[in-house]
Amino acid sequence: MLFVEYPKCSTCQKAKKWLDEHGIAYEDRHIVENNPTYEELKDWYGRSGLPLKKFFNTSGMLYKEMKLKDKLPTMSEDEQLQLLATNGMLVKRPVIVDGDTVFTGFKAAEWEEKLL
């Protein structure tokens, strides 16, 4: 299982603690030092069944500075994926990738249902 995180993010810290408490092994990846590529994002998006907007860190400063709330609706999926690949701070975190299971963000109930 791949766990993509920003270590200073409190939600990522809670998610990591949850994984550790449940004895779930994972490979840790720093989202800024090793930003997901366009190809990875496209693959994860395809496997997740989630709307593409769920991959954006909508509460992040960069998202707000770039006024993406207004820009995303007019962008194609391809353009949005290209944009996400430019900066890990645009990506909602943590991201969990395990086979066909892909999550963005941390919701304990959802994780319990799918990972335990």
Residue pairs with C-beta under 8 A, 6 or more apart in sequence:
1 24
1 25
1 26
1 27
1 96
1 97
1 98
2 26
2 27
2 29
2 95
2 96
2 97
2 98
3 15
3 16
3 19
3 26
3 27
3 28
3 29
3 94
3 95
3 96
4 29
4 31
4 36
4 91
4 93
4 94
4 95
4 96
4 97
5 12
5 15
5 16
5 28
5 29
5 30
5 31
5 93
5 94
5 95
6 12
6 30
6 31
6 32
6 88
6 89
6 93
7 13
7 30
9 93
9 94
11 93
11 94
11 105
11 106
12 93
12 94
12 106
14 106
15 94
15 96
15 106
15 111
16 28
16 94
18 106
18 108
18 111
19 26
22 115
22 116
24 115
26 96
30 88
31 88
31 89
31 91
31 93
31 95
32 88
32 89
33 88
34 88
35 85
35 86
35 87
35 88
35 91
36 44
36 84
36 85
36 88
36 91
36 95
37 85
38 81
38 82
38 84
38 85
41 55
41 81
41 84
41 85
41 91
42 81
44 55
44 95
44 97
44 102
45 52
45 55
45 77
45 81
45 102
47 97
47 100
47 101
47 102
48 54
48 102
48 103
48 104
50 102
50 104
52 77
52 80
52 81
53 72
54 92
54 104
54 105
55 84
55 91
55 92
55 95
55 104
56 63
56 68
56 72
56 80
56 84
56 90
56 91
56 92
57 63
57 89
57 90
57 91
57 92
57 93
58 68
58 69
58 92
60 89
60 90
61 89
62 87
62 89
62 90
63 69
63 90
66 90
68 83
68 90
72 80
75 83
83 90
84 90
84 91
91 104
92 104
92 105
93 104
93 105
94 103
94 104
94 105
94 106
95 102
95 103
95 104
96 102
96 103
96 111
96 115
98 115
101 114
101 115
103 110
103 111
103 114
